[in-house]
Amino acid sequence: MIRQYYTSPCQGGANPLRVGCVAAGTIFRLPNRRDRYTPWILEAFLNGQCMAGAYNRRTGCWEDRYLSHRSDTVLIRSLADGTRTVVTLRWLLHTGGDEAAAASYPDLPDVERYHGTYRRAAEQARNRRIAA
């Protein structure tokens, strides 16, 4: 599963990297008219659209800008027939919910494991300079 870091809707708690609330690759079972439930997989997070974000002097029109680290819309694919659909993350979480997700989100990364060695090395160097 691919994690999405520094997102606007993120998991709560001690989350210094702002890991997103849903992992890419999560399978949801969404209601369907024909079948009881159809499995859908979350393929990708799309960049957020900032409506009328910039004025283009050449054309004289306002243009939309796309901002990264915003997971307002997601691309999901049906595992039954392969159709792709763009939906909002809020709708997917409301309709699917935790009980519809086939897999739970992985644990948050151990930040101390990755960044702790650098901090400890810097602290030891600082202590040596103070002691000298």
BELHU-V744582 format. One record per residue. N is the residue number from 0. RES is the residue in three letters. SS is DSSP state (hx for helix, st for strand, lp for the rest). PHI is phi in whole degrees, 0 to 359 (none if undefined). D_CENTER is the distance of its C-alpha to the mean C-alpha in whole Angstrom. Layout:
n=N res=RES ss=SS phi=PHI d_center=D_CENTER
n=N res=RES ss=SS phi=PHI d_center=D_CENTER
This chain:
n=0 res=MET ss=lp phi=none d_center=11
n=1 res=ILE ss=st phi=264 d_center=9
n=2 res=ARG ss=lp phi=271 d_center=6
n=3 res=GLN ss=lp phi=243 d_center=4
n=4 res=TYR ss=lp phi=263 d_center=6
n=5 res=TYR ss=lp phi=57 d_center=8
n=6 res=THR ss=lp phi=263 d_center=6
n=7 res=SER ss=lp phi=284 d_center=8
n=8 res=PRO ss=lp phi=272 d_center=8
n=9 res=CYS ss=st phi=237 d_center=7
n=10 res=GLN ss=lp phi=294 d_center=10
n=11 res=GLY ss=lp phi=273 d_center=13
n=12 res=GLY ss=lp phi=79 d_center=16
n=13 res=ALA ss=lp phi=283 d_center=17
n=14 res=ASN ss=lp phi=226 d_center=13
n=15 res=PRO ss=lp phi=293 d_center=14
n=16 res=LEU ss=lp phi=268 d_center=11
n=17 res=ARG ss=lp phi=51 d_center=9
n=18 res=VAL ss=lp phi=293 d_center=7
n=19 res=GLY ss=st phi=298 d_center=4
n=20 res=CYS ss=lp phi=277 d_center=6
n=21 res=VAL ss=lp phi=224 d_center=6
n=22 res=ALA ss=lp phi=269 d_center=6
n=23 res=ALA ss=st phi=293 d_center=7
n=24 res=GLY ss=lp phi=100 d_center=11
n=25 res=THR ss=lp phi=288 d_center=11
n=26 res=ILE ss=st phi=260 d_center=15
n=27 res=PHE ss=st phi=249 d_center=16
n=28 res=ARG ss=st phi=254 d_center=19
n=29 res=LEU ss=st phi=259 d_center=20
n=30 res=PRO ss=st phi=297 d_center=23
n=31 res=ASN ss=lp phi=225 d_center=25
n=32 res=ARG ss=lp phi=290 d_center=29
n=33 res=ARG ss=lp phi=282 d_center=31
n=34 res=ASP ss=lp phi=264 d_center=29
n=35 res=ARG ss=lp phi=292 d_center=28
n=36 res=TYR ss=st phi=220 d_center=24
n=37 res=THR ss=st phi=242 d_center=23
n=38 res=PRO ss=st phi=282 d_center=20
n=39 res=TRP ss=st phi=234 d_center=17
n=40 res=ILE ss=st phi=247 d_center=14
n=41 res=LEU ss=st phi=279 d_center=11
n=42 res=GLU ss=st phi=271 d_center=11
n=43 res=ALA ss=st phi=204 d_center=9
n=44 res=PHE ss=st phi=261 d_center=6
n=45 res=LEU ss=st phi=264 d_center=9
n=46 res=ASN ss=lp phi=294 d_center=10
n=47 res=GLY ss=st phi=285 d_center=11
n=48 res=GLN ss=st phi=263 d_center=15
n=49 res=CYS ss=st phi=263 d_center=18
n=50 res=MET ss=st phi=295 d_center=21
n=51 res=ALA ss=st phi=48 d_center=24
n=52 res=GLY ss=st phi=276 d_center=22
n=53 res=ALA ss=st phi=210 d_center=25
n=54 res=TYR ss=st phi=262 d_center=29
n=55 res=ASN ss=st phi=265 d_center=30
n=56 res=ARG ss=lp phi=289 d_center=34
n=57 res=ARG ss=lp phi=294 d_center=35
n=58 res=THR ss=lp phi=266 d_center=34
n=59 res=GLY ss=lp phi=77 d_center=35
n=60 res=CYS ss=st phi=238 d_center=31
n=61 res=TRP ss=st phi=275 d_center=28
n=62 res=GLU ss=st phi=242 d_center=25
n=63 res=ASP ss=st phi=279 d_center=22
n=64 res=ARG ss=st phi=240 d_center=19
n=65 res=TYR ss=st phi=251 d_center=16
n=66 res=LEU ss=st phi=249 d_center=13
n=67 res=SER ss=lp phi=281 d_center=11
n=68 res=HIS ss=lp phi=63 d_center=8
n=69 res=ARG ss=lp phi=234 d_center=8
n=70 res=SER ss=lp phi=249 d_center=6
n=71 res=ASP ss=lp phi=284 d_center=9
n=72 res=THR ss=st phi=239 d_center=10
n=73 res=VAL ss=st phi=229 d_center=9
n=74 res=LEU ss=st phi=256 d_center=12
n=75 res=ILE ss=st phi=242 d_center=13
n=76 res=ARG ss=st phi=234 d_center=17
n=77 res=SER ss=st phi=284 d_center=20
n=78 res=LEU ss=lp phi=280 d_center=21
n=79 res=ALA ss=lp phi=281 d_center=24
n=80 res=ASP ss=lp phi=233 d_center=25
n=81 res=GLY ss=lp phi=84 d_center=22
n=82 res=THR ss=lp phi=287 d_center=22
n=83 res=ARG ss=st phi=251 d_center=18
n=84 res=THR ss=st phi=217 d_center=17
n=85 res=VAL ss=st phi=259 d_center=15
n=86 res=VAL ss=st phi=228 d_center=14
n=87 res=THR ss=st phi=279 d_center=12
n=88 res=LEU ss=hx phi=295 d_center=9
n=89 res=ARG ss=hx phi=298 d_center=12
n=90 res=TRP ss=hx phi=294 d_center=15
n=91 res=LEU ss=hx phi=297 d_center=13
n=92 res=LEU ss=hx phi=290 d_center=13
n=93 res=HIS ss=hx phi=289 d_center=16
n=94 res=THR ss=hx phi=285 d_center=18
n=95 res=GLY ss=hx phi=283 d_center=16
n=96 res=GLY ss=hx phi=67 d_center=16
n=97 res=ASP ss=hx phi=289 d_center=16
n=98 res=GLU ss=hx phi=287 d_center=19
n=99 res=ALA ss=hx phi=273 d_center=18
n=100 res=ALA ss=st phi=286 d_center=15
n=101 res=ALA ss=lp phi=284 d_center=17
n=102 res=ALA ss=lp phi=236 d_center=16
n=103 res=SER ss=lp phi=276 d_center=14
n=104 res=TYR ss=lp phi=289 d_center=11
n=105 res=PRO ss=lp phi=294 d_center=13
n=106 res=ASP ss=lp phi=299 d_center=14
n=107 res=LEU ss=lp phi=292 d_center=13
n=108 res=PRO ss=lp phi=293 d_center=14
n=109 res=ASP ss=lp phi=277 d_center=18
n=110 res=VAL ss=hx phi=295 d_center=18
n=111 res=GLU ss=hx phi=297 d_center=22
n=112 res=ARG ss=hx phi=294 d_center=22
n=113 res=TYR ss=hx phi=273 d_center=20
n=114 res=HIS ss=hx phi=257 d_center=22
n=115 res=GLY ss=hx phi=294 d_center=24
n=116 res=THR ss=hx phi=295 d_center=27
n=117 res=TYR ss=hx phi=292 d_center=27
n=118 res=ARG ss=hx phi=293 d_center=27
n=119 res=ARG ss=hx phi=295 d_center=30
n=120 res=ALA ss=hx phi=296 d_center=32
n=121 res=ALA ss=hx phi=294 d_center=32
n=122 res=GLU ss=hx phi=293 d_center=33
n=123 res=GLN ss=hx phi=295 d_center=36
n=124 res=ALA ss=hx phi=295 d_center=37
n=125 res=ARG ss=hx phi=296 d_center=37
n=126 res=ASN ss=hx phi=295 d_center=39
n=127 res=ARG ss=hx phi=294 d_center=41
n=128 res=ARG ss=hx phi=294 d_center=42
n=129 res=ILE ss=hx phi=292 d_center=43
n=130 res=ALA ss=hx phi=289 d_center=45
n=131 res=ALA ss=lp phi=279 d_center=47
